[in-house]
Amino acid sequence: MSGATGGTTPPSQQEIESWVIGFCRQLGLPVEDGESDFFSAGGTSLTAMRLIASAEERYGEEALPPEDLFEHSRLSQIAAVIGKNSGLVV
């Protein structure tokens, strides 16, 4: 989990959601908030793979499996999946 905890307090759900929103904006997606949908905002299979790879680099392996992203594509849901799968948020 490179940079996820680093010996400090684990990130909150809100912090993970903020990261997801910020990363989607870096990808050029016009997202507004956690209620924005990744695919409705223009997310493609390529941008999905970039999000998945970055989530795994930041929060650990299997933090965001592709099937979870396709089933839960609202940004707040993506953040919840990352938190749950990484064990950072209960």
C-alpha positions as CSV (number, residue, x, y, z in Angstrom):
1,M,0.0,0.0,0.0
2,S,2.4,2.6,-1.2
3,G,1.5,5.9,0.5
4,A,-1.9,4.7,1.8
5,T,-1.1,4.7,5.4
6,G,2.6,5.2,5.8
7,G,2.4,4.7,9.5
8,T,-0.2,7.4,9.9
9,T,-4.0,7.3,10.4
10,P,-5.7,5.4,7.5
11,P,-7.6,7.6,5.1
12,S,-11.3,8.2,5.8
13,Q,-14.0,7.4,3.3
14,Q,-14.3,11.1,2.5
15,E,-10.5,11.3,1.8
16,I,-10.7,8.3,-0.6
17,E,-13.7,9.9,-2.3
18,S,-11.8,13.1,-2.7
19,W,-8.9,11.2,-4.2
20,V,-11.2,9.4,-6.7
21,I,-12.8,12.7,-7.7
22,G,-9.4,14.4,-8.2
23,F,-8.0,11.5,-10.2
24,C,-11.0,11.5,-12.5
25,R,-10.6,15.2,-13.0
26,Q,-6.9,14.5,-13.9
27,L,-8.1,12.0,-16.5
28,G,-10.1,14.9,-18.0
29,L,-13.6,13.7,-16.9
30,P,-16.0,16.5,-16.1
31,V,-17.1,15.1,-12.7
32,E,-18.9,17.3,-10.1
33,D,-18.9,15.3,-6.9
34,G,-19.3,11.8,-5.5
35,E,-22.7,11.4,-7.1
36,S,-21.1,11.7,-10.6
37,D,-20.9,8.4,-12.6
38,F,-17.6,7.4,-14.0
39,F,-18.9,6.1,-17.3
40,S,-21.6,8.8,-17.7
41,A,-18.9,11.4,-17.3
42,G,-17.0,9.9,-20.3
43,G,-15.0,7.2,-18.6
44,T,-13.8,4.5,-21.1
45,S,-12.1,1.2,-20.7
46,L,-8.7,2.9,-21.0
47,T,-9.5,5.5,-18.3
48,A,-11.0,2.7,-16.2
49,M,-7.7,0.8,-16.4
50,R,-5.7,4.0,-15.4
51,L,-8.0,4.5,-12.4
52,I,-7.7,0.9,-11.4
53,A,-3.9,0.9,-11.7
54,S,-3.6,4.1,-9.7
55,A,-6.0,2.9,-7.0
56,E,-4.0,-0.3,-6.6
57,E,-0.7,1.7,-6.5
58,R,-2.1,4.0,-3.8
59,Y,-4.3,1.6,-1.8
60,G,-3.0,-1.9,-2.5
61,E,-3.5,-4.8,-4.8
62,E,-7.1,-5.6,-5.6
63,A,-8.3,-2.2,-4.2
64,L,-10.4,-1.7,-7.3
65,P,-11.1,-4.9,-9.4
66,P,-12.5,-4.1,-12.8
67,E,-15.8,-6.0,-12.1
68,D,-16.3,-3.7,-9.0
69,L,-15.8,-0.6,-11.1
70,F,-18.3,-1.8,-13.7
71,E,-20.9,-2.7,-11.0
72,H,-20.4,0.4,-8.9
73,S,-19.5,3.3,-11.2
74,R,-20.7,6.3,-9.1
75,L,-17.6,7.9,-7.6
76,S,-18.8,7.6,-4.0
77,Q,-19.4,3.9,-4.7
78,I,-15.9,3.5,-6.2
79,A,-14.4,5.1,-3.1
80,A,-16.5,2.7,-0.9
81,V,-15.2,-0.3,-2.8
82,I,-11.6,0.9,-2.5
83,G,-12.0,1.4,1.2
84,K,-13.6,-2.0,1.7
85,N,-11.3,-4.0,-0.5
86,S,-8.1,-2.3,0.9
87,G,-9.3,-2.8,4.5
88,L,-8.8,0.9,5.2
89,V,-12.5,1.7,5.8
90,V,-14.9,-0.7,7.5
